[in-house]
């Protein structure tokens, strides 16, 4: 849609609510025939929507005709959404929407904006139409490249500065004489030759310092090696002298220790011969202890026996043990009988309980069955009463429903009566208001019509064409009567009259509807009051509720009676079963009691004094275990005595063989093994030390060293320390000098390479910076002070002015020409410096004028010529496709008869060039000059369109 129009208000307000509106455009362009079908956003009735209306969103469909006019064809779909349709139309026309509205559609007043626009607005429009933003992007790209080149150059310069600082730091004091004073001052990085010479000089001096340091290091190393050898010779002499002195002291100590060795060697011999007898002697002691323990155990075991077996021998104890085991076996055979007796006691107790339980069931069932006849009669009577109440429910429900409907109708009747009275009053009031508003409006209209000439004259100004005659000269204006109403006042009065008429019609229609509804409600409710109907309804509802409550109890009563009858059958069966069980329990109790008495006599004889058979068996088991323990203890005592005697015999024989008179003497000679080992080690160590000391004292080298004066170790150590200090002082210098040379060599090479890269960067920055400043109009070589995009737009504006002048000369009788101006707008500041100005050349006077000095008709003529020229240039720039249609909206009322004739001649030339020109206008003269017309007639229910041809005029 051209211009600023809300897209959600495209649907006609006169269209019926249930009609889905749409608009279809069939056109041909670029050898293709296309059809656009567009539906606006609209609401339509819907039974599924909550408020009764659903919303259909706006749609668009694009179709293309497939086929020929002769052979026929059909419309085929191309796309069905706004974005794709817009792209397809732009591809067919070769124009964007903005270009299309500037070239094909010339809206009312819009095509004159370009003529009146200032440089900034004109630049914005031309930029959008011709797409010159790429030149602005190129200008930005050049500026960006200039900044990048500058940053690269600054980065290299910064790197050179940092590198020279690193060289200065790596050099340090190169020679000892430089200590306290630095080398030559470091030049600026902007002086490449001086910087490189300075760095190379530092590297040469560092290499010379490295050679000097190596020579000093060799001299210090020789002195250090000689001092080290002298110290080692002194240390060897002192060591030999110390060894001889220590050997003399050890000889004296060994001679002192040798006095007690004969007694120690005798004790070591006796202990060594007694050591093999340690095991036999330990066996004698061990078997004696075991014999004592066996004797004590036997005594303890016999104390657990009865008096008859305390002193009995082993055979008698074994016989008593076997007898106990025989009795245990017999009693274990009677254990099942004891368990049977326990089971009989339990069975007799269970029979007694079962008999008591059966007697209770029998008595309870018999008592219930005696009350059953009376209970059955009572429940039968209750069920009959509840059934009668349930039969009355449908009748009561119908009565409640009728009364409820009558009460609702009565309430509606009374409400409608009140609303009807109010509506009649309001209808009378609205009728009076409508008559008064109509009279006010007609009076104001009559007064305004009487002074209409004065109103039109008040709107005229010098140079402004008259809307009646078109003249720009107004010699005698009609006076404006005093107290005359304005157009706004008349419009307000007319609007008030229409609103009052609408309100009266609404009140009349509402009163008629209420009267009809009241008559219908009176026929349904009658004349009975609401209070009486409410009382009758409450009584009917109470009766219905009571019947429902009784009917609700019917099912429960019937179910309860059925439950009682089932219980009666169950009780009868329980009584018979309990009677049979009583007879059975009594018969079985008699038989089990006789069997219990027989088993009890047998078990009493077997238990003796014990409580149970298990207790008697436990007693016999304990007696058998005590006898077994006594037998085992006696046998162990005899074996222990035999082992002890054997150990004594073996120990005596071993003592005689080892040379001892008795085993007691051998035991006295025994010593701990660790002590014997200690004595042997001490004697062995003395022999070893004696041999070493004797050998040391006999060595010739030690004897000679002992004869010499003591060695002077302090003097040799002091000489070595001095040589070592000198070596340390000179040892670090070569490494430091070598490190300085190693650090400076790559840094100087890097400096050389970077200085070689500096010149190309400076040249590139100079070129890019000059181009960017010329494009941005900040360089003096840009004599026009025009930025790149402004320069391109100025060239386009020259083409537009040249194309417009072809038609402007024809429409102004060769009087006016549009001239492009490179001058900057007065008082204008901004990015577009100059080049987008337009002035008018009056060829009759030879003067240049501002476009704002043109009259209304001249402005329209110049704007139309400029718009047509702009359309030609935009069409050629966009696609070169000729567009055969042009629409112009209004503006012709400002032309006099001669200018109108000139403009129409130009438009006729366009038509002669196979272009269709559409004019939207209210000027009556154009209606007589244009043969084919579409006349729009506004009506109350919408606008009507009528096609008029030449024969109908």
KADA-V371747 format. One record per residue. N is the residue number from 1. RES is the residue in one small letter. SS is DSSP state (H for helix, E for strand, C for the rest). PSI is psi as a letter, one per 40 degrees, with the letter a starting at -180 (none if undefined). Layout:
N/RES/SS/PSI ; N/RES/SS/PSI
This chain:
1/x/C/h ; 2/x/C/i ; 3/x/C/a ; 4/x/C/g ; 5/x/C/h ; 6/x/C/h ; 7/x/H/e ; 8/x/H/e ; 9/x/H/f ; 10/x/C/e ; 11/x/C/i ; 12/x/C/h ; 13/x/C/e ; 14/x/C/e ; 15/x/C/i ; 16/x/C/i ; 17/x/C/d ; 18/x/C/e ; 19/x/C/h ; 20/x/C/h ; 21/x/C/i ; 22/x/C/i ; 23/x/E/h ; 24/x/E/h ; 25/x/E/h ; 26/x/E/h ; 27/x/E/i ; 28/x/E/h ; 29/x/E/i ; 30/x/C/f ; 31/x/C/e ; 32/x/E/i ; 33/x/E/h ; 34/x/E/i ; 35/x/E/h ; 36/x/E/h ; 37/x/E/h ; 38/x/E/h ; 39/x/E/h ; 40/x/C/i ; 41/x/C/h ; 42/x/E/i ; 43/x/E/i ; 44/x/E/i ; 45/x/E/h ; 46/x/C/h ; 47/x/C/e ; 48/x/C/e ; 49/x/C/i ; 50/x/C/d ; 51/x/C/e ; 52/x/C/e ; 53/x/E/h ; 54/x/E/i ; 55/x/E/h ; 56/x/E/h ; 57/x/C/i ; 58/x/C/i ; 59/x/E/i ; 60/x/E/h ; 61/x/E/h ; 62/x/E/h ; 63/x/E/i ; 64/x/E/i ; 65/x/E/h ; 66/x/E/h ; 67/x/E/a ; 68/x/E/i ; 69/x/C/d ; 70/x/C/d ; 71/x/C/e ; 72/x/E/i ; 73/x/E/a ; 74/x/E/i ; 75/x/E/h ; 76/x/E/h ; 77/x/E/i ; 78/x/E/d ; 79/x/E/i ; 80/x/C/f ; 81/x/C/i ; 82/x/H/d ; 83/x/H/d ; 84/x/H/d ; 85/x/H/d ; 86/x/H/d ; 87/x/H/d ; 88/x/H/d ; 89/x/H/d ; 90/x/H/d ; 91/x/H/d ; 92/x/H/d ; 93/x/H/d ; 94/x/C/e ; 95/x/C/i ; 96/x/C/i ; 97/x/H/d ; 98/x/H/d ; 99/x/H/d ; 100/x/H/d ; 101/x/H/d ; 102/x/H/d ; 103/x/H/d ; 104/x/C/d ; 105/x/E/h ; 106/x/E/g ; 107/x/C/i ; 108/x/C/h ; 109/x/C/d ; 110/x/C/d ; 111/x/C/e ; 112/x/C/e ; 113/x/H/d ; 114/x/H/d ; 115/x/H/d ; 116/x/H/e ; 117/x/C/i ; 118/x/C/a ; 119/x/H/d ; 120/x/H/d ; 121/x/H/d ; 122/x/H/d ; 123/x/H/d ; 124/x/H/d ; 125/x/H/d ; 126/x/H/d ; 127/x/H/d ; 128/x/H/d ; 129/x/H/d ; 130/x/H/e ; 131/x/C/f ; 132/x/C/e ; 133/x/H/d ; 134/x/H/d ; 135/x/H/d ; 136/x/H/d ; 137/x/H/d ; 138/x/H/d ; 139/x/H/d ; 140/x/H/d ; 141/x/H/d ; 142/x/H/d ; 143/x/H/d ; 144/x/H/d ; 145/x/H/d ; 146/x/H/d ; 147/x/H/d ; 148/x/H/d ; 149/x/H/d ; 150/x/H/d ; 151/x/H/d ; 152/x/H/d ; 153/x/H/d ; 154/x/H/d ; 155/x/H/d ; 156/x/H/d ; 157/x/H/d ; 158/x/H/d ; 159/x/H/d ; 160/x/H/d ; 161/x/H/d ; 162/x/H/d ; 163/x/H/d ; 164/x/H/d ; 165/x/H/d ; 166/x/H/d ; 167/x/H/d ; 168/x/H/d ; 169/x/H/d ; 170/x/H/d ; 171/x/H/d ; 172/x/C/a ; 173/x/C/h ; 174/x/C/d ; 175/x/C/i ; 176/x/H/d ; 177/x/H/e ; 178/x/H/e ; 179/x/C/h ; 180/x/C/e ; 181/x/C/h ; 182/x/C/i ; 183/x/C/a ; 184/x/C/i ; 185/x/C/h ; 186/x/C/h ; 187/x/C/i ; 188/x/C/i ; 189/x/C/e ; 190/x/C/e ; 191/x/C/g ; 192/x/H/d ; 193/x/H/d ; 194/x/H/d ; 195/x/H/d ; 196/x/H/d ; 197/x/H/d ; 198/x/H/d ; 199/x/H/d ; 200/x/H/d ; 201/x/H/d ; 202/x/H/d ; 203/x/H/d ; 204/x/H/d ; 205/x/H/d ; 206/x/H/d ; 207/x/H/d ; 208/x/H/d ; 209/x/H/d ; 210/x/H/d ; 211/x/H/d ; 212/x/H/d ; 213/x/H/d ; 214/x/H/d ; 215/x/H/d ; 216/x/H/d ; 217/x/H/d ; 218/x/H/d ; 219/x/H/d ; 220/x/H/d ; 221/x/H/d ; 222/x/H/d ; 223/x/H/d ; 224/x/H/d ; 225/x/H/d ; 226/x/H/d ; 227/x/H/d ; 228/x/H/d ; 229/x/H/d ; 230/x/H/d ; 231/x/H/d ; 232/x/H/d ; 233/x/H/d ; 234/x/H/d ; 235/x/H/d ; 236/x/H/d ; 237/x/H/d ; 238/x/H/d ; 239/x/H/d ; 240/x/H/d ; 241/x/H/d ; 242/x/H/d ; 243/x/H/d ; 244/x/H/d ; 245/x/H/d ; 246/x/H/d ; 247/x/H/d ; 248/x/H/d ; 249/x/H/d ; 250/x/H/d ; 251/x/H/d ; 252/x/H/d ; 253/x/H/d ; 254/x/H/d ; 255/x/H/d ; 256/x/H/d ; 257/x/H/d ; 258/x/H/e ; 259/x/H/d ; 260/x/H/e ; 261/x/H/d ; 262/x/H/d ; 263/x/H/d ; 264/x/H/d ; 265/x/H/d ; 266/x/H/d ; 267/x/H/d ; 268/x/H/d ; 269/x/H/d ; 270/x/H/d ; 271/x/H/d ; 272/x/H/d ; 273/x/H/d ; 274/x/H/e ; 275/x/H/d ; 276/x/H/e ; 277/x/H/e ; 278/x/H/d ; 279/x/H/d ; 280/x/H/d ; 281/x/H/d ; 282/x/H/d ; 283/x/H/d ; 284/x/H/d ; 285/x/H/d ; 286/x/H/d ; 287/x/H/d ; 288/x/H/d ; 289/x/H/d ; 290/x/H/d ; 291/x/H/d ; 292/x/H/d ; 293/x/H/d ; 294/x/H/d ; 295/x/H/d ; 296/x/H/d ; 297/x/H/d ; 298/x/H/d ; 299/x/H/d ; 300/x/H/d ; 301/x/H/d ; 302/x/H/d ; 303/x/H/d ; 304/x/C/e ; 305/x/C/i ; 306/x/C/i ; 307/x/H/d ; 308/x/H/d ; 309/x/H/e ; 310/x/C/d ; 311/x/C/e ; 312/x/C/i ; 313/x/C/i ; 314/x/H/d ; 315/x/H/d ; 316/x/H/d ; 317/x/H/d ; 318/x/H/d ; 319/x/H/d ; 320/x/H/d ; 321/x/H/d ; 322/x/H/d ; 323/x/H/d ; 324/x/H/d ; 325/x/H/d ; 326/x/H/d ; 327/x/H/d ; 328/x/H/d ; 329/x/H/d ; 330/x/H/d ; 331/x/H/d ; 332/x/H/d ; 333/x/H/d ; 334/x/C/e ; 335/x/H/d ; 336/x/H/d ; 337/x/H/d ; 338/x/H/d ; 339/x/H/d ; 340/x/H/d ; 341/x/H/d ; 342/x/H/d ; 343/x/H/d ; 344/x/H/d ; 345/x/H/d ; 346/x/H/d ; 347/x/H/d ; 348/x/H/d ; 349/x/H/d ; 350/x/H/d ; 351/x/H/d ; 352/x/H/d ; 353/x/H/d ; 354/x/H/d ; 355/x/H/d ; 356/x/H/d ; 357/x/H/d ; 358/x/H/d ; 359/x/H/d ; 360/x/H/d ; 361/x/H/d ; 362/x/H/d ; 363/x/H/d ; 364/x/H/d ; 365/x/H/d ; 366/x/H/d ; 367/x/H/d ; 368/x/H/d ; 369/x/H/d ; 370/x/H/d ; 371/x/H/e ; 372/x/H/d ; 373/x/H/d ; 374/x/H/d ; 375/x/H/d ; 376/x/H/d ; 377/x/H/d ; 378/x/H/d ; 379/x/H/d ; 380/x/H/d ; 381/x/H/d ; 382/x/H/d ; 383/x/H/d ; 384/x/H/d ; 385/x/H/d ; 386/x/H/d ; 387/x/H/d ; 388/x/H/d ; 389/x/H/d ; 390/x/H/d ; 391/x/H/d ; 392/x/C/e ; 393/x/H/d ; 394/x/H/d ; 395/x/H/d ; 396/x/H/d ; 397/x/H/d ; 398/x/H/d ; 399/x/H/d ; 400/x/H/d ; 401/x/H/d ; 402/x/H/d ; 403/x/H/d ; 404/x/H/d ; 405/x/H/d ; 406/x/H/d ; 407/x/H/d ; 408/x/H/d ; 409/x/H/d ; 410/x/H/d ; 411/x/H/d ; 412/x/H/d ; 413/x/H/d ; 414/x/H/d ; 415/x/H/d ; 416/x/H/d ; 417/x/H/d ; 418/x/H/d ; 419/x/H/d ; 420/x/H/d ; 421/x/H/d ; 422/x/H/d ; 423/x/H/d ; 424/x/H/d ; 425/x/H/d ; 426/x/H/d ; 427/x/H/d ; 428/x/H/d ; 429/x/H/d ; 430/x/H/d ; 431/x/H/d ; 432/x/H/d ; 433/x/H/d ; 434/x/H/d ; 435/x/H/d ; 436/x/H/d ; 437/x/H/d ; 438/x/H/d ; 439/x/H/d ; 440/x/H/d ; 441/x/H/d ; 442/x/H/d ; 443/x/H/d ; 444/x/H/d ; 445/x/H/d ; 446/x/H/d ; 447/x/H/d ; 448/x/H/d ; 449/x/H/d ; 450/x/H/d ; 451/x/C/f ; 452/x/H/d ; 453/x/H/d ; 454/x/H/d ; 455/x/H/d ; 456/x/H/d ; 457/x/H/d ; 458/x/H/d ; 459/x/C/e ; 460/x/C/i ; 461/x/C/i ; 462/x/C/h ; 463/x/C/e ; 464/x/C/h ; 465/x/C/i ; 466/x/C/h ; 467/x/C/e ; 468/x/C/d ; 469/x/C/e ; 470/x/C/e ; 471/x/C/i ; 472/x/C/e ; 473/x/C/h ; 474/x/C/g ; 475/x/C/d ; 476/x/C/h ; 477/x/C/i ; 478/x/C/h ; 479/x/C/i ; 480/x/C/h ; 481/x/C/i ; 482/x/C/i ; 483/x/C/e ; 484/x/C/h ; 485/x/C/i ; 486/x/C/i ; 487/x/H/d ; 488/x/H/d ; 489/x/H/d ; 490/x/H/d ; 491/x/H/d ; 492/x/H/d ; 493/x/H/d ; 494/x/H/d ; 495/x/H/d ; 496/x/H/d ; 497/x/H/d ; 498/x/H/d ; 499/x/H/d ; 500/x/H/d ; 501/x/H/d ; 502/x/H/d ; 503/x/H/d ; 504/x/H/d ; 505/x/H/d ; 506/x/H/d ; 507/x/H/d ; 508/x/H/d ; 509/x/H/d ; 510/x/H/d ; 511/x/H/d ; 512/x/H/d ; 513/x/H/d ; 514/x/H/d ; 515/x/H/d ; 516/x/H/d ; 517/x/H/d ; 518/x/H/d ; 519/x/H/d ; 520/x/H/d ; 521/x/H/d ; 522/x/H/d ; 523/x/H/d ; 524/x/H/d ; 525/x/H/d ; 526/x/C/a ; 527/x/C/e ; 528/x/C/i ; 529/x/C/i ; 530/x/H/d ; 531/x/H/d ; 532/x/H/d ; 533/x/H/d ; 534/x/H/d ; 535/x/H/d ; 536/x/H/d ; 537/x/H/d ; 538/x/H/d ; 539/x/H/d ; 540/x/H/d ; 541/x/H/d ; 542/x/H/d ; 543/x/H/d ; 544/x/H/d ; 545/x/H/d ; 546/x/H/d ; 547/x/H/d ; 548/x/H/d ; 549/x/H/d ; 550/x/H/d ; 551/x/H/d ; 552/x/H/d ; 553/x/H/e ; 554/x/H/d ; 555/x/H/d ; 556/x/H/d ; 557/x/H/d ; 558/x/H/d ; 559/x/H/d ; 560/x/H/d ; 561/x/H/d ; 562/x/H/d ; 563/x/H/d ; 564/x/H/d ; 565/x/H/d ; 566/x/H/d ; 567/x/H/d ; 568/x/H/d ; 569/x/H/d ; 570/x/H/d ; 571/x/H/d ; 572/x/H/d ; 573/x/H/d ; 574/x/H/d ; 575/x/H/d ; 576/x/H/d ; 577/x/H/d ; 578/x/H/d ; 579/x/H/d ; 580/x/H/d ; 581/x/H/d ; 582/x/H/d ; 583/x/H/d ; 584/x/H/d ; 585/x/H/d ; 586/x/H/d ; 587/x/H/d ; 588/x/H/d ; 589/x/H/d ; 590/x/H/d ; 591/x/H/d ; 592/x/H/d ; 593/x/H/d ; 594/x/H/d ; 595/x/H/d ; 596/x/H/d ; 597/x/H/d ; 598/x/H/d ; 599/x/H/d ; 600/x/H/d ; 601/x/H/d ; 602/x/H/d ; 603/x/H/d ; 604/x/H/d ; 605/x/H/d ; 606/x/H/d ; 607/x/H/d ; 608/x/C/b ; 609/x/C/e ; 610/x/C/i ; 611/x/C/d ; 612/x/C/i ; 613/x/H/d ; 614/x/H/d ; 615/x/H/d ; 616/x/H/d ; 617/x/H/d ; 618/x/H/d ; 619/x/H/d ; 620/x/H/d ; 621/x/H/d ; 622/x/H/d ; 623/x/H/d ; 624/x/H/d ; 625/x/H/d ; 626/x/H/d ; 627/x/H/d ; 628/x/H/d ; 629/x/H/d ; 630/x/H/d ; 631/x/H/d ; 632/x/H/d ; 633/x/H/d ; 634/x/H/d ; 635/x/H/d ; 636/x/H/d ; 637/x/H/d ; 638/x/H/d ; 639/x/H/d ; 640/x/H/d ; 641/x/H/d ; 642/x/H/d ; 643/x/H/d ; 644/x/H/d ; 645/x/H/d ; 646/x/H/d ; 647/x/H/d ; 648/x/H/d ; 649/x/H/d ; 650/x/H/d ; 651/x/H/d ; 652/x/H/d ; 653/x/H/d ; 654/x/H/d ; 655/x/H/d ; 656/x/H/d ; 657/x/H/d ; 658/x/C/e ; 659/x/C/e ; 660/x/C/h ; 661/x/C/d ; 662/x/C/i ; 663/x/H/d ; 664/x/H/d ; 665/x/H/d ; 666/x/H/d ; 667/x/H/d ; 668/x/H/d ; 669/x/H/e ; 670/x/C/h ; 671/x/C/i ; 672/x/C/i ; 673/x/H/d ; 674/x/H/d ; 675/x/H/d ; 676/x/H/d ; 677/x/H/d ; 678/x/H/d ; 679/x/H/d ; 680/x/H/d ; 681/x/H/d ; 682/x/H/d ; 683/x/H/d ; 684/x/H/d ; 685/x/H/d ; 686/x/H/d ; 687/x/H/d ; 688/x/H/d ; 689/x/H/d ; 690/x/H/d ; 691/x/H/d ; 692/x/H/d ; 693/x/H/d ; 694/x/H/d ; 695/x/H/d ; 696/x/H/d ; 697/x/H/d ; 698/x/C/e ; 699/x/C/h ; 700/x/H/d ; 701/x/H/d ; 702/x/H/d ; 703/x/H/d ; 704/x/H/d ; 705/x/H/d ; 706/x/H/d ; 707/x/H/d ; 708/x/C/i ; 709/x/C/i ; 710/x/C/i ; 711/x/C/i ; 712/x/C/g ; 713/x/H/d ; 714/x/H/d ; 715/x/H/d ; 716/x/H/d ; 717/x/H/d ; 718/x/H/d ; 719/x/H/d ; 720/x/H/d ; 721/x/H/d ; 722/x/H/d ; 723/x/H/d ; 724/x/H/d ; 725/x/H/d ; 726/x/H/d ; 727/x/H/d ; 728/x/H/d ; 729/x/H/d ; 730/x/H/e ; 731/x/H/d ; 732/x/H/d ; 733/x/H/d ; 734/x/H/d ; 735/x/H/d ; 736/x/H/d ; 737/x/H/d ; 738/x/H/d ; 739/x/H/d ; 740/x/H/d ; 741/x/H/d ; 742/x/H/d ; 743/x/H/d ; 744/x/H/d ; 745/x/H/d ; 746/x/H/d ; 747/x/H/d ; 748/x/H/d ; 749/x/H/d ; 750/x/H/d ; 751/x/H/d ; 752/x/H/d ; 753/x/H/d ; 754/x/H/d ; 755/x/H/d ; 756/x/H/d ; 757/x/H/e ; 758/x/H/d ; 759/x/H/d ; 760/x/H/d ; 761/x/H/d ; 762/x/H/d ; 763/x/H/d ; 764/x/H/d ; 765/x/H/d ; 766/x/H/d ; 767/x/H/d ; 768/x/H/d ; 769/x/H/d ; 770/x/H/d ; 771/x/H/d ; 772/x/H/d ; 773/x/H/d ; 774/x/H/d ; 775/x/H/d ; 776/x/C/e ; 777/x/C/f ; 778/x/C/e ; 779/x/C/i ; 780/x/C/d ; 781/x/C/e ; 782/x/C/g ; 783/x/C/d ; 784/x/C/e ; 785/x/C/f ; 786/x/C/h ; 787/x/C/i ; 788/x/H/d ; 789/x/H/d ; 790/x/H/d ; 791/x/H/d ; 792/x/H/d ; 793/x/H/d ; 794/x/H/d ; 795/x/H/d ; 796/x/H/d ; 797/x/H/d ; 798/x/H/d ; 799/x/H/d ; 800/x/H/d ; 801/x/H/d ; 802/x/H/d ; 803/x/H/d ; 804/x/H/d ; 805/x/H/d ; 806/x/H/d ; 807/x/H/d ; 808/x/H/d ; 809/x/H/d ; 810/x/H/d ; 811/x/H/e ; 812/x/C/e ; 813/x/C/f ; 814/x/C/f ; 815/x/C/d ; 816/x/E/i ; 817/x/E/i ; 818/x/E/h ; 819/x/E/h ; 820/x/E/h ; 821/x/E/h ; 822/x/C/e ; 823/x/C/i ; 824/x/C/i ; 825/x/C/i ; 826/x/C/h ; 827/x/C/e ; 828/x/C/h ; 829/x/C/i ; 830/x/C/a ; 831/x/C/d ; 832/x/C/h ; 833/x/C/d ; 834/x/C/i ; 835/x/C/e ; 836/x/C/f ; 837/x/E/i ; 838/x/E/h ; 839/x/E/i ; 840/x/E/h ; 841/x/E/h ; 842/x/E/h ; 843/x/C/e ; 844/x/C/d ; 845/x/C/e ; 846/x/C/e ; 847/x/E/i ; 848/x/E/h ; 849/x/E/i ; 850/x/E/i ; 851/x/H/d ; 852/x/H/e ; 853/x/H/e ; 854/x/C/i ; 855/x/C/i ; 856/x/H/d ; 857/x/H/d ; 858/x/H/d ; 859/x/H/d ; 860/x/H/d ; 861/x/H/d ; 862/x/H/d ; 863/x/H/d ; 864/x/H/d ; 865/x/H/d ; 866/x/H/d ; 867/x/H/d ; 868/x/H/d ; 869/x/H/d ; 870/x/H/d ; 871/x/H/d ; 872/x/H/d ; 873/x/H/d ; 874/x/H/d ; 875/x/H/d ; 876/x/H/d ; 877/x/H/d ; 878/x/H/d ; 879/x/C/e ; 880/x/C/e ; 881/x/C/h ; 882/x/C/h ; 883/x/C/h ; 884/x/C/e ; 885/x/E/i ; 886/x/E/h ; 887/x/E/h ; 888/x/E/h ; 889/x/E/h ; 890/x/C/a ; 891/x/C/e ; 892/x/H/e ; 893/x/H/e ; 894/x/H/e ; 895/x/C/i ; 896/x/C/a ; 897/x/H/d ; 898/x/H/d ; 899/x/H/d ; 900/x/H/d ; 901/x/H/d ; 902/x/H/d ; 903/x/H/d ; 904/x/H/d ; 905/x/H/d ; 906/x/H/d ; 907/x/H/d ; 908/x/H/d ; 909/x/H/d ; 910/x/H/d ; 911/x/H/d ; 912/x/H/d ; 913/x/C/f ; 914/x/C/f ; 915/x/C/h ; 916/x/E/h ; 917/x/E/h ; 918/x/E/h ; 919/x/E/h ; 920/x/E/h ; 921/x/C/i ; 922/x/C/e ; 923/x/C/h ; 924/x/H/d ; 925/x/H/d ; 926/x/H/d ; 927/x/H/d ; 928/x/H/e ; 929/x/H/e ; 930/x/C/h ; 931/x/C/d ; 932/x/C/h ; 933/x/E/i ; 934/x/E/h ; 935/x/E/h ; 936/x/E/h ; 937/x/E/h ; 938/x/E/h ; 939/x/E/i ; 940/x/C/d ; 941/x/C/e ; 942/x/E/i ; 943/x/E/i ; 944/x/E/i ; 945/x/E/h ; 946/x/E/h ; 947/x/E/h ; 948/x/E/h ; 949/x/C/i ; 950/x/H/d ; 951/x/H/e ; 952/x/H/e ; 953/x/C/none
